[in-house]
Amino acid sequence: MSHRRQSTSHRRPRMAKERTEHPRDVLLTKIVEWFMQHGVLDTSMRTLAAGVGTSNRMLHYHFGSRDQLLSAVIERVCAAERETLHRFIAEASDPFDAGARYWRHVADTSAVFAPLFFELSSHAMYRKPYAESLRTVLTDAWLTGFTQAFQRVTSPDRAARLARLSLAVGRGVLFEMALTGDRAAADAAVEEFTTMVRREVQRDG
């Protein structure tokens, strides 16, 4: 009995292998989540390893020292927030709409994000070596995004001033909300500030 050769046009295509996340990235995600729940404080590598279900040896293998690990945590947290901010700005023609959307995002995640954000910010204020990049990221990256957004509705010089003011007010309200847990009051304050700035920009044309 003869066997016909199967036509290649009817062969089932091979499924591409799914890309798997690098073990270091998977571990870093767990570390960030653990720090969001427990804080950084003076946590040792051994305590952290037990908390995320790995070994002290594996932490040192992937990150080297505790300072290098904290530097990786800072970069991961800031990179995600930068990406979100710039995406919101790119998707909105109105900078005030983009700012309001970003505030909702920050406020929605504030219970876990804000404590870690402000704790790491204090490390940058104390000039900790591993937080060196954070001083730049916390100012330049966010200021650049907000400045570009405000330039759609006002002059470059004023856009830069409004960006710094908006960043300062937003972080101040976030800090207060992290302490009190009063989301409604924080939302009202941000809305009032946004209305005032929008009115001033529209008045000056």
Secondary structure, DSSP 8 states (H G I E B T S, - for coil): -------GGGS-----------HHHHHHHHHHHHHHHH--TT--HHHHHHHHTS-HHHHHHHH-SHHHHHHHHHHHHHHHHHHHHHHHHHH-SSHHHHHHHHHHHHHHTHHHHHHHHHHHHHHHHTT-GGGHHHHHIIIIIHHHHHHHHHTTTS-HHHHHHHHHHHHHHHHHHHHHHHHH--HHHHHHHHHHHHHHHHHHHHHH-
